Amino acid sequence: MDLFGRYVFRQVAGSFLLIVLTLTLIVWLATALSQLDLLTSQGQSFLLFLQMTSLALPNLIALISPIALLLACLHTLDRLNADSELIVMTSSGTNLWRISTPFLALASIVTVALVVLNLYLSPLSMRTLRSYVTQVRTDLISQVLQPGRFSSPEAGLTFHIRDRDLSGELKGLVVHDQREPTQVMSYLAKTGQILKREDGSFLVMRNGHIHRYDASKADKAVQIVAFDQYIFDLSQFGPKTGATILKPRERYLDELTSPDPDDPLFKRFPGKFRSELHNRFATPFYPLAYALIALAILGRARTVRENRWSSIFLAFGLAVGVRVTGLASTNLLTLDPSAVVLVYGVPITAIGVALLAAQVRMTPRIRFGGRAA
């Protein structure tokens, strides 16, 4: 790449990074704000909250990168025209490939990044996110032991705490256990603490009383036992193990190409596996298509008096139309296996047509007497 190519590459790459970072940050903030209940109502740490919301970034970047590349190409080409740089280069005899090389180089980099994201990072991040969500939903500490709430992890068992300080110490504990109809017990303690060990989780209650009575007896006399420390086993309410059914988007490439014939999800929706597989391979073609569409519409040198907004909207509209057609083809592939031709045909056709249009529009033409020769 020559000096001019490196100069243009810095311009378009800088615009691309600015756009993709800005759009990703906006979408990530919107996603993070919707998950604030992890901090407020579920008592999770800020670190876990940050980890869970950050796991959405690979998918966000994969979705935003192609459109960010299109916007960066449109902006850079428009600026080169406005500053007459494209006019100077064209008048000096610069051909199509010298102008398009930096744009196609960046599009190739984005294409490689999309391949890595689609085939590895995105399914990995979604699997990790699922494990975090499962952990939060099955964590007794986050779901049940919340200040000021009466919560029941199962029928007949109720927890309540008055407060919890920054060190994690629980204050004003009440545990009411009537799971055994003939043996009703209530635990009251001034303070308590959660103890997590390899063999399980335990609620350590200090300075309290146990109120116990036998419901089968007629008098139902209450027995009160004072204790300095009492340990209540929480392991029985821990995460329940079982088979996890992964969605097609959470599966690795080998799980899509050779799915388990006994997989219940594959039996019900084989078309979703087929659609997801081909979509991962077809999506990386779109950055090249977008870059060539921008070059075909805005790559030709224009005078500063010409209206460029109509061309910008035309290029953007064509790119959106190509992507919408591609999405429709992907959805059709779920129902009809023959639609795989459309899934790859849409972006590849867009690349071919845009390349031909760019070659025709950007090739200098000799004019005689005001008419094209």
C-alpha positions in Angstrom: 0.0 0.0 0.0 1.5 3.3 -1.1 1.5 6.7 0.8 -1.9 7.7 -0.5 -3.4 4.2 0.5 -1.9 4.4 4.0 -3.3 7.9 4.4 -6.8 6.9 3.3 -6.6 3.7 5.4 -5.9 5.7 8.5 -8.8 7.9 7.8 -11.3 5.1 7.2 -10.0 2.9 10.0 -10.1 5.8 12.5 -13.7 6.5 11.5 -14.6 2.8 11.7 -13.1 2.5 15.2 -14.9 5.6 16.4 -18.3 4.5 15.1 -18.0 0.9 16.3 -16.9 1.9 19.7 -19.6 4.6 20.1 -22.4 2.3 18.9 -21.2 -0.6 21.0 -21.0 1.6 24.1 -24.5 2.9 23.5 -26.0 -0.5 23.1 -24.0 -2.0 25.9 -25.1 0.8 28.3 -28.7 0.1 27.3 -28.2 -3.6 28.0 -26.4 -2.9 31.3 -29.2 -0.6 32.5 -31.8 -3.3 31.9 -29.8 -5.7 34.1 -29.4 -3.3 37.0 -31.7 -5.6 39.0 -28.7 -7.8 39.5 -27.3 -5.2 41.8 -30.5 -3.7 43.3 -32.9 -6.6 43.8 -30.7 -9.7 43.6 -27.7 -8.5 45.6 -25.0 -9.4 43.1 -21.6 -7.8 43.2 -20.7 -5.1 40.7 -17.9 -7.4 39.3 -20.4 -10.1 38.4 -22.7 -7.5 36.9 -19.9 -6.1 34.8 -18.8 -9.6 33.7 -22.3 -10.6 32.6 -23.0 -7.5 30.7 -19.6 -7.6 29.0 -20.3 -11.0 27.7 -22.7 -9.5 25.3 -19.9 -7.5 23.6 -18.9 -10.2 21.0 -22.4 -10.4 19.7 -22.8 -6.7 19.7 -19.6 -6.1 17.8 -20.5 -8.8 15.3 -23.8 -7.0 14.6 -22.4 -3.5 14.6 -19.1 -3.9 12.7 -20.6 -4.3 9.1 -22.8 -1.2 9.5 -20.0 0.7 11.1 -17.8 -0.1 8.2 -20.4 1.1 5.8 -20.8 4.4 7.6 -17.0 4.8 7.8 -16.6 4.3 4.1 -19.4 6.7 3.2 -18.0 9.3 5.6 -14.4 9.0 4.3 -15.4 9.0 0.6 -17.6 12.1 1.2 -14.8 13.9 3.0 -12.3 13.0 0.2 -14.7 14.5 -2.3 -15.4 17.6 -0.2 -11.7 18.3 0.2 -11.1 17.7 -3.5 -8.6 15.0 -2.7 -10.5 12.4 -4.8 -10.7 14.8 -7.7 -6.9 15.5 -7.6 -6.1 11.7 -7.5 -8.5 10.9 -10.3 -7.2 13.7 -12.5 -3.7 12.5 -12.0 -4.7 9.1 -13.5 -5.3 7.1 -10.4 -7.2 3.9 -11.2 -10.0 2.2 -9.3 -7.8 -0.2 -7.4 -5.5 2.4 -5.9 -8.5 4.3 -4.5 -10.3 1.2 -3.3 -7.4 -0.7 -1.8 -7.5 0.9 1.7 -11.3 0.4 1.9 -11.1 -3.3 0.8 -8.2 -3.8 3.2 -10.2 -2.7 6.1 -13.2 -4.7 4.9 -11.0 -7.8 4.7 -9.9 -7.2 8.3 -13.5 -6.9 9.5 -14.4 -10.0 7.5 -11.6 -12.0 9.4 -12.8 -10.6 12.7 -16.4 -11.6 11.9 -15.2 -15.2 11.1 -13.5 -15.4 14.5 -16.5 -13.9 16.3 -19.1 -16.1 14.6 -17.2 -19.4 14.8 -15.7 -19.1 18.3 -16.0 -16.0 20.5 -19.8 -15.5 20.2 -20.9 -19.0 21.1 -18.3 -19.1 23.9 -19.5 -15.8 25.4 -23.2 -16.9 25.2 -22.4 -20.2 26.9 -20.5 -18.3 29.7 -23.4 -15.9 30.0 -25.8 -18.8 30.4 -23.7 -20.2 33.2 -23.7 -16.9 35.0 -27.5 -16.5 34.6 -28.0 -20.0 35.9 -25.8 -19.2 38.9 -27.7 -16.0 39.7 -31.1 -17.7 39.4 -30.1 -20.6 41.6 -28.1 -18.7 44.1 -29.9 -18.8 47.4 -28.0 -15.9 48.8 -29.0 -13.6 45.9 -32.5 -14.8 45.5 -33.7 -15.5 49.1 -31.6 -13.7 51.7 -32.6 -10.2 50.8 -33.1 -7.5 53.5 -36.7 -6.8 54.4 -38.2 -9.7 52.3 -40.0 -12.9 53.2 -38.8 -15.5 50.8 -39.4 -19.2 50.4 -36.9 -21.4 48.4 -39.4 -24.2 48.8 -42.8 -24.9 50.3 -42.9 -24.7 54.1 -39.6 -22.8 54.5 -39.4 -19.1 54.9 -36.4 -16.8 55.4 -36.3 -13.2 56.5 -33.4 -10.8 57.4 -33.7 -7.3 58.6 -30.5 -5.9 57.2 -27.1 -6.8 55.8 -24.0 -4.6 56.2 -21.1 -4.0 53.8 -19.1 -6.8 55.4 -21.8 -9.4 54.5 -23.0 -9.9 58.1 -26.7 -10.5 58.4 -28.8 -8.9 61.1 -32.2 -9.9 62.5 -32.6 -13.4 61.1 -35.9 -15.4 61.1 -36.1 -18.9 59.6 -39.4 -20.6 59.8 -39.4 -24.3 58.9 -42.6 -26.3 58.7 -41.7 -28.8 56.0 -42.3 -31.6 58.5 -46.0 -31.3 59.4 -45.4 -32.7 62.9 -42.3 -30.7 63.7 -42.5 -26.9 63.3 -39.4 -24.9 64.1 -38.6 -21.2 64.1 -35.0 -19.9 64.3 -34.4 -16.3 65.5 -30.9 -14.9 65.7 -29.4 -11.4 66.2 -26.7 -11.9 63.7 -25.6 -14.4 61.1 -23.2 -15.0 58.2 -23.0 -17.0 55.1 -20.2 -19.6 55.0 -19.2 -21.1 51.7 -16.9 -24.1 51.6 -16.1 -26.9 49.2 -18.5 -29.2 50.9 -21.4 -26.7 50.7 -22.9 -23.4 51.9 -24.0 -22.8 55.4 -25.9 -20.1 57.3 -24.2 -19.5 60.7 -26.6 -17.9 63.1 -25.4 -16.4 66.4 -27.1 -15.3 69.7 -30.6 -16.6 69.1 -33.4 -19.0 70.0 -35.1 -22.0 68.5 -38.9 -22.2 68.9 -40.0 -25.8 68.4 -43.3 -27.6 68.9 -44.9 -30.9 67.9 -48.0 -30.3 65.9 -49.2 -33.9 66.5 -49.6 -33.3 70.2 -52.8 -31.8 71.6 -51.2 -29.2 73.8 -48.7 -28.1 71.2 -46.3 -26.8 73.8 -43.5 -24.6 72.5 -40.0 -25.5 73.5 -37.5 -22.7 73.4 -33.8 -23.4 73.1 -31.2 -20.7 73.3 -28.0 -21.0 71.3 -24.8 -19.0 70.9 -24.2 -20.4 67.4 -26.3 -22.6 65.1 -25.4 -23.8 61.6 -28.2 -24.2 59.0 -27.2 -26.2 55.9 -28.0 -24.3 52.7 -26.5 -26.8 50.3 -29.9 -28.5 49.8 -31.1 -25.4 48.1 -28.1 -25.0 45.7 -28.1 -25.2 41.9 -30.0 -28.2 40.6 -27.9 -30.2 38.1 -29.5 -31.4 34.9 -29.2 -31.5 31.2 -28.9 -28.0 29.6 -30.4 -27.5 26.2 -28.2 -25.1 24.3 -29.7 -22.9 21.6 -28.2 -23.0 18.1 -26.5 -19.7 18.6 -24.8 -21.1 21.7 -23.3 -24.1 19.8 -19.9 -24.5 18.4 -19.2 -25.2 14.8 -18.8 -28.9 15.2 -22.1 -29.1 17.1 -23.9 -27.5 14.2 -22.3 -29.5 11.4 -22.7 -32.8 13.2 -25.5 -32.4 15.8 -26.5 -35.3 18.0 -29.4 -37.1 16.4 -30.9 -37.6 19.8 -30.7 -33.9 20.7 -34.3 -32.9 21.6 -33.9 -29.4 20.2 -32.4 -30.7 16.9 -35.3 -33.2 16.6 -37.9 -30.4 16.9 -36.1 -27.6 14.9 -33.5 -29.0 12.5 -33.9 -26.0 10.3 -32.7 -23.7 13.0 -29.4 -25.5 13.1 -29.0 -25.4 9.4 -29.9 -21.7 9.3 -27.5 -20.8 12.1 -24.6 -22.7 10.5 -24.8 -21.1 7.1 -25.5 -17.6 8.5 -22.2 -17.8 10.4 -20.4 -18.3 7.1 -22.4 -15.9 5.0 -22.3 -12.9 7.3 -18.6 -12.2 6.8 -19.3 -11.5 3.1 -21.3 -8.4 4.0 -18.4 -6.1 4.9 -16.9 -6.5 1.5 -20.3 -5.9 -0.1 -20.8 -2.7 1.9 -17.4 -1.4 1.1 -17.9 -2.0 -2.7 -21.4 -0.4 -2.6 -19.9 2.7 -1.0 -17.1 2.8 -3.6 -19.6 2.2 -6.5 -21.8 5.1 -5.4 -19.4 7.6 -3.9 -16.0 6.5 -5.3 -16.3 8.6 -8.5 -14.8 12.1 -8.2 -17.4 14.9 -8.0 -17.3 18.6 -8.0 -18.0 20.4 -4.8 -21.2 21.8 -6.3 -22.8 18.4 -6.8 -25.3 17.2 -4.2 -23.7 14.2 -2.5 -26.5 13.5 0.1 -28.6 11.7 -2.4 -25.7 9.4 -3.2 -25.1 8.8 0.5 -28.7 7.9 1.1 -28.8 5.7 -2.0 -25.7 3.7 -0.9 -27.0 3.3 2.6 -30.5 2.2 1.3 -28.9 -0.3 -1.0 -26.8 -1.8 1.8 -29.8 -2.0 4.1 -31.8 -3.6 1.3 -29.1 -6.2 0.7 -28.9 -7.1 4.4 -32.7 -7.3 4.8 -32.8 -9.7 1.8 -30.0 -11.7 3.4 -31.9 -12.0 6.7 -35.1 -13.0 4.8 -33.1 -15.7 3.0 -31.7 -17.0 6.4 -35.2 -17.2 7.8 -36.4 -19.0 4.6 -33.5 -21.5 5.0 -35.1 -22.6 8.3 -38.1 -23.9 6.3 -36.5 -24.8 2.9 -33.0 -26.3 2.6 -32.7 -25.1 -1.0 -32.7 -21.5 0.2 -29.0 -21.9 1.1 -28.3 -20.7 -2.5 -29.9 -17.4 -1.5 -28.1 -17.1 1.8 -24.7 -17.0 0.0 -26.0 -15.6 -3.3 -27.3 -12.3 -1.9 -24.0 -11.0 -0.5 -21.9 -12.5 -3.3 -24.2 -11.1 -6.0 -24.1 -7.7 -4.2 -20.2 -7.9 -4.3 -20.2 -8.7 -8.0 -22.7 -6.1 -9.0 -21.0 -3.4 -6.9 -17.6 -4.3 -8.2 -18.8 -4.0 -11.8 -20.6 -0.7 -11.1 -17.5 0.7 -9.3 -15.3 -0.3 -12.3 -17.7 1.4 -14.8 -18.4 4.5 -12.7 -14.8 5.2 -11.6 -13.0 4.6 -14.9 -12.1 7.9 -16.4 -13.8 8.6 -19.7 -12.5 10.8 -22.5 -15.0 13.3 -23.8 -15.1 15.1 -27.2 -17.2 18.2 -27.8 -19.1 17.7 -24.5 -20.2 14.2 -25.5 -18.8 10.9 -24.3 -16.7 9.1 -26.9 
